[in-house]
Amino acid sequence: MQYAARFVIAAALAGVAAVAGAQAWSPSRNVEIVVPNPPGGSNDKTARSLERIILANKLLPVTLSIRNKSGGGGSIAYTYLQQHPGDPHYLVVAGPAILTNHIVGSTPLRHSDLTPVASLFDDYTVFAVNASSSLKTGKDLIERLRKDPKSVTIGFSPLLGSHNHIAAGVLMKTIGGSARDLKVVAFKGSADAVTTLLGGHIDLVTTAAGNVAPHVAAGRLRVIGITSAQRFPGAFAAVPTWKEQGADFTFGAWRSIFAPKGLTPQQLAYWEGVLRKATEAPEWKEELEKNIWSNVFTGSAQFSKDLEQDYAAMKAVLVDLGLAK
C-alpha cells in the first residue's frame, strides 16, 4: 500500500515572480522569520539556512531576524503570523503540521488563513534508534511491533497526528497492525526527541534525516529505515528503504514559507523571487546535501493547489489510522 504525505507532487514552477511590477515593493524594516519549533529541528534549520544565504547574497535591503515561537504543535507561531494581516515583514517556516493540526482538531487555524509563498524542498522521515539498541534493522522493528507494539516507545514532534507520527502509524498499518496500538511520545521539537533517545529513555525516533545525521556520523545513533522510494546518498547509503524490508510504503514531507493573509500581488511576488534566488545559490545546494533534503522548489500558485490536495490526502490517512474523524 502506497502513502505519501505531501504526496510529493512534481509541479511546474509558477511564474509569479515575473508579474509586472513585482519590484514595486520591497521591505522597509526588519523582516522576521518565525519558527514554530525550538532551535535544532528541521524547521529551525530551514530558517537559519535561509537567513545565512539571504544575508550573504544581499538579497534583502533590510535586516533579517529569526524568532522561535514553539508550542501547540506550531499553532502558536501560525497564530502569531495571523495576527499581522497584510504585513509582509513577517514570514513563517511551515511543514505538514500546518495541515495536520487542523485535521486532528488541535487548532481552528487552517493553512488557507495564511498566504503560501513557496515550498522549498521535500523531506523524508527516518526511523532512528540508539546505537546500543537491540533493534539492528527495520525487519527487527517490524518483528517487535507485530509481537508487542507497546514494547517500543516511539518519540517524534510536534504533536500526536503530526507527519512523524503518521509515518510510524503507516508502518504499523502496512505490516497488518493498528496505529492506535503504538506506544508514542510527542515532543515540542525534534531536538528534544533525539536527546531523549540518546539518553536511552525511548526506543525509537521518527524524524527528518538531517536531525540525526551528526549523531549517526558520530556512532551514537543508527537509522534502520527510511520512508523514501530510493536510498539516500552519502552516510545513509547503506540504509534500506522500508519497501526493501517488507513494508511497501513511502512517506515524504515538505518545508515551506508562509506569509500573513492579505499580501498584495507585488509583495507575494517579491518574496517568491527572493526565495527562488536563495534556493538557486550554491550555498543552498550544500544545505540540501548536508541535511539530505530533496531539491523541489514550488512557487505560490502551484503550491496553493498542492496544499488542497495534500490536505484531503492527509485527512484520509489520519482517518484511516484512527487519528481524525
Secondary structure as GFF3:
##gff-version 3
##sequence-region A 1 325
A	DSSP	three_ten_helix	16	18	.	.	.	ID=ss1
A	DSSP	three_ten_helix	22	24	.	.	.	ID=ss2
A	DSSP	beta_strand	31	35	.	.	.	ID=ss3
A	DSSP	alpha_helix	42	56	.	.	.	ID=ss4
A	DSSP	beta_strand	64	68	.	.	.	ID=ss5
A	DSSP	three_ten_helix	72	74	.	.	.	ID=ss6
A	DSSP	alpha_helix	75	82	.	.	.	ID=ss7
A	DSSP	beta_strand	90	94	.	.	.	ID=ss8
A	DSSP	alpha_helix	97	103	.	.	.	ID=ss9
A	DSSP	three_ten_helix	111	113	.	.	.	ID=ss10
A	DSSP	beta_strand	115	130	.	.	.	ID=ss11
A	DSSP	alpha_helix	138	147	.	.	.	ID=ss12
A	DSSP	three_ten_helix	149	151	.	.	.	ID=ss13
A	DSSP	beta_strand	153	156	.	.	.	ID=ss14
A	DSSP	alpha_helix	163	174	.	.	.	ID=ss15
A	DSSP	three_ten_helix	179	181	.	.	.	ID=ss16
A	DSSP	beta_strand	183	186	.	.	.	ID=ss17
A	DSSP	alpha_helix	190	198	.	.	.	ID=ss18
A	DSSP	beta_strand	204	208	.	.	.	ID=ss19
A	DSSP	alpha_helix	209	217	.	.	.	ID=ss20
A	DSSP	beta_strand	221	226	.	.	.	ID=ss21
A	DSSP	three_ten_helix	234	236	.	.	.	ID=ss22
A	DSSP	three_ten_helix	243	245	.	.	.	ID=ss23
A	DSSP	beta_strand	252	259	.	.	.	ID=ss24
A	DSSP	alpha_helix	265	279	.	.	.	ID=ss25
A	DSSP	alpha_helix	282	291	.	.	.	ID=ss26
A	DSSP	beta_strand	298	299	.	.	.	ID=ss27
A	DSSP	alpha_helix	300	320	.	.	.	ID=ss28
###
